[in-house]
Amino acid sequence: MRNHDSDKIWLAPAKINRFLHITGQREDGYHELQTVFQFLNYADELRFTVLEHDEISHNNPLPGVKPEDDLTIRAARLLQQHSNCPLGVKISISKRLPMGGGLGGGSSDAATTLVALNQLWQLKLDMPGLVKLGVQLGADVPIFIHGFAAWAEGVGEELSAIQLDEPWFVILIPAVSVSTAKIFSNPELKRDCPPISINSFLSGQGSNVCEPIVRALYPEVDQAIKWLNQFSKARMTGTGACVFAPFASEQDARKILSKLPEQFKGFIAQGRNISPLYS
């Protein structure tokens, strides 16, 4: 066993969707979308201990998540099978990102596992190879492997690098877990947004079409947006439940966070165009 491998901390950062439109639905049920992903300097922390045999396990399994459903375990097994690697790994996660929050925690953990084990197992897969594996684990996994803020189309896999402002955000975590499948299957969801251009987004266009549905189904999300809207334009990320609003400085963001009512949890983080996994 190579215990020195477990010393390094690998970051699995949060992402936010600066906007989210659905432009159509494919015959296979997947939604065509337009969105912009940006990273936050707020992350889960992962450690990996390489094993000389092929066991893959979790030192601290997530409560209520079966091993076969754990995205880090699935990512490690997929990489192991794809590369015929004889080695194994013990995975430890210090979990900061909420589950079902729209911050991409599970997808980010999976991406970091692929990137880390590709290096620790000395597999030498290139970026496209890792992305190809990542797509099998979830639509958001490729963005975390690519590691740059991106304009995304298709089902989220067509990525173009984009330069964004990097404000400080106040992020609120309503005490609910939102099911992405439930939101995407809702008959009220707007699925026919006319496509917009990157320039249109950069000039202020764009919304999150999932937000009205989630606000109607989860009053906690509605309350969080209303509270944060008092200080800066608030928006939900992904299919929720977390909401965010931009501020010009860390000091401004901290000031708003200090006013947070007891029923809300939250944190501040800076937007990052390069993923903290790589930077």
Secondary structure, DSSP 8 states (H G I E B T S, - for coil): -BGGGGGS-EEEEEEEEEEEEEEEE-TTS-EEEEEEEEEEEEEEEEEEEEESSS-EEESS--TT--GGG-HHHHHHHHHHHHHT---EEEEEEE--S-TTSSS-HHHHHHHHHHHHHHHHTT----HHHHHHHHHTT-TTHHHHHH-B-EEEETTTTEEEE------EEEEEE-S----HHHHHT-TTS--------HHHHHTT---BTTHHHHHHH-HHHHHHHHHHHTTS--EE-TTSS-EEEEESSHHHHHHHHTT--TT-EEEEEEEESB-TTT-
